[in-house]
Amino acid sequence: MAAKKIILITTTSFQDVPGIHHDLLDREGYQLIRQRGPLSEDAMLDLVGEVDGMICGDDAITPVVIDKALPRLQVISKYGIGLDKIDIDYVTNNSIPLTFCPGVNHTTVAEHTFTLLLSLCKNLLPQANDCARGLWNRNTGHEIFGKCMLILGMGRIGKEVAIRARAFGMEVTGYNRSWDDSFAQAHQISRITDIESALPQTDIVSLHLPFTEDTHNLINADRLALLPKGAFVINTGRGELVDAQAVVNALESGHLGGYGADVLDQEPPPANHTLLGAPRCVITPHVGSRTYESVARQAEMAARNLILALSGEKPLAQANNAPLPTPV
């Protein structure tokens, strides 16, 4: 009788939210190791080496981790779409299939984008907190109707944000290396190819790009200075897309009207992270895709990807071209 395959699961919403994904893994008879990520390289090194597969979140999957995991590791199933914490080339060169979950969380992340934006524009949090303390402090907010939103990253999530922005009566411009003309025409979205030239006419910047060398600190002091006074920046992409200290400086000077983010460059952040407690700044703990509906879709896909790949069958979505393992 073949030994049970050992699977490491690090993503917390996969573990915390009920759904068919748990049944799928149970039916396979896997031995499950559960840890609450995102995990550092050192934490991953303590866990890998005796696992056959993993369902990971934003854990550090580095060459050192892969070396420790081999030769036993057969499949990495990414819960979600962001792969910037994984050394994809090293994983591929070591013939490890890497699966992921495109198309499962764009709705809920787009909704969270507007949750952050509206909470800032309407001064929601400070006023609600004042009311809870018995205070009746009334501040004046802003409409988003008629405002210009620049969406940096027009993939699935960016498109969903654009649709909602148009429903709010906003003007929308978009930036992306590839461009979907039919979508842009259908939703009256203007394409921009030079970020600097667009910023002076932009009221709200919404970030939906992956983290790469090219996008690191994309929003920096120079680009923030190009925005009109009182503009807002919303980041549900990656924390590394912004220079955090530059954002704090712009908030403290009053030039930036507000910053809302579901992502930070360190997660969980240290207590003294520069953005925590900054004025007119709303930070949520990377929960933009954490809804019961989205988790159910995402977790089921991640579980099915793992099961299929370990069985030598084509997964629902594979991010690299590594060969699938031969079932024993």
Long-range contacts (C-beta under 8 A, 24 or more apart in sequence): 2-328, 4-29, 4-30, 4-31, 5-30, 5-31, 5-52, 5-53, 5-310, 6-30, 6-31, 6-32, 6-33, 6-50, 6-51, 6-52, 6-53, 7-31, 7-32, 7-33, 7-51, 7-52, 7-53, 7-54, 7-55, 7-306, 8-33, 8-35, 8-47, 8-48, 8-51, 8-53, 8-54, 8-55, 8-56, 9-33, 9-34, 9-35, 9-54, 9-55, 10-34, 10-35, 10-36, 10-37, 10-38, 10-39, 10-54, 10-55, 10-56, 10-57, 10-59, 11-37, 11-55, 11-56, 11-57, 11-79, 11-80, 11-302, 12-36, 12-37, 12-57, 13-79, 13-289, 13-290, 13-295, 13-298, 13-299, 14-55, 14-57, 14-79, 14-295, 14-298, 14-299, 14-302, 17-290, 17-292, 17-295, 17-296, 17-299, 19-295, 19-296, 19-299, 19-300, 20-296, 20-300, 20-303, 21-296, 21-299, 21-300, 21-302, 21-303, 24-300, 24-303, 24-304, 24-307, 25-303, 25-306, 25-307, 28-307, 38-85, 38-267, 41-65, 44-68, 48-73, 52-310, 53-77, 53-306, 53-309, 53-310, 55-79, 55-302, 55-303, 55-306, 56-86, 58-82, 58-85, 58-267, 58-286, 59-85, 60-85, 61-85, 61-86, 61-87, 61-91, 62-87, 62-90, 63-87, 63-90, 66-90, 66-91, 66-94, 66-96, 70-94, 74-309, 74-310, 74-325, 75-99, 75-306, 75-309, 75-310, 75-325, 77-302, 77-303, 77-305, 77-306, 77-309, 77-315, 78-302, 78-319, 79-298, 79-299, 79-302, 80-105, 80-289, 80-298, 80-302, 81-105, 82-210, 82-211, 82-238, 83-210, 83-319, 84-210, 84-211, 84-212, 84-238, 88-319, 88-320, 91-320, 91-322, 92-320, 92-321, 92-322, 94-322, 95-322, 95-323, 96-322, 97-309, 97-315, 97-318, 97-320, 97-322, 97-323, 97-324, 97-325, 98-318, 98-319, 98-320, 98-322, 99-302, 99-305, 99-306, 99-309, 99-315, 99-316, 99-317, 99-318, 99-319, 100-305, 100-317, 100-318, 100-319, 101-297, 101-298, 101-301, 101-302, 101-305, 101-317, 102-156, 102-317, 103-156, 104-294, 104-297, 104-298, 104-301, 105-157, 105-288, 105-289, 105-294, 105-297, 105-298, 106-156, 106-157, 106-159, 106-160, 107-160, 107-293, 107-294, 108-288, 108-289, 108-290, 108-291, 108-293, 108-294, 109-157, 109-160, 109-236, 109-262, 109-288, 109-289, 110-157, 110-160, 110-161, 110-163, 110-164, 111-164, 112-236, 112-262, 112-284, 112-287, 112-288, 112-289, 113-157, 113-161, 113-164, 113-206, 113-234, 113-236, 113-288, 114-161, 114-164, 114-168, 116-234, 116-236, 116-260, 116-261, 116-262, 116-282, 116-284, 117-144, 117-204, 117-206, 117-232, 117-234, 117-260, 118-144, 119-260, 119-282, 120-232, 120-257, 120-258, 120-259, 120-260, 120-280, 120-282, 121-232, 121-258, 125-282, 142-230, 142-257, 144-168, 144-170, 144-204, 145-169, 145-170, 146-170, 146-171, 147-171, 147-203, 147-204, 148-172, 148-173, 148-201, 148-202, 148-203, 148-204, 149-173, 149-202, 149-203, 149-204, 149-205, 149-206, 150-174, 150-175, 150-192, 150-195, 150-198, 150-199, 150-202, 150-204, 150-205, 150-206, 151-175, 151-189, 151-206, 151-208, 152-195, 152-205, 152-206, 152-207, 152-208, 152-209, 152-218, 152-237, 153-207, 153-208, 153-209, 153-210, 153-237, 154-179, 154-180, 154-183, 154-189, 154-208, 155-208, 157-208, 157-236, 158-206, 158-208, 159-183, 161-206, 161-208, 162-187, 162-189, 163-187, 170-204, 173-198, 173-202, 195-223, 196-223, 196-226, 199-223, 199-226, 199-227, 200-226, 200-227, 200-228, 201-228, 202-227, 202-228, 202-231, 203-228, 203-231, 203-232, 204-231, 204-232, 204-233, 204-234, 205-231, 205-232, 205-233, 205-234, 206-234, 206-235, 206-236, 207-233, 207-234, 207-235, 207-236, 207-237, 207-238, 207-241, 207-242, 208-236, 208-237, 209-237, 209-238, 209-241, 210-237, 210-238, 211-237, 211-238, 211-240, 211-241, 215-240, 215-241, 216-240, 216-241, 217-241, 217-242, 217-243, 217-246, 218-242, 219-243, 219-246, 219-247, 220-246, 221-246, 221-249, 221-250, 224-250, 224-255, 224-256, 225-250, 225-255, 227-255, 227-256, 229-254, 229-255, 229-257, 230-255, 230-256, 230-257, 231-256, 231-257, 232-256, 232-257, 232-258, 232-259, 232-260, 233-258, 233-259, 233-260, 234-259, 234-260, 234-261, 235-259, 235-260, 235-261, 235-262, 235-263, 236-261, 236-262, 236-263, 236-288, 237-263, 238-263, 239-263, 239-264, 239-265, 239-266, 239-267, 240-265, 244-273, 244-274, 244-275, 245-274, 247-275, 247-278, 247-281, 248-274, 248-275, 248-278, 248-281, 251-278, 251-279, 251-280, 251-281, 252-278, 252-279, 256-280, 258-282, 262-286, 262-287, 262-288, 263-288
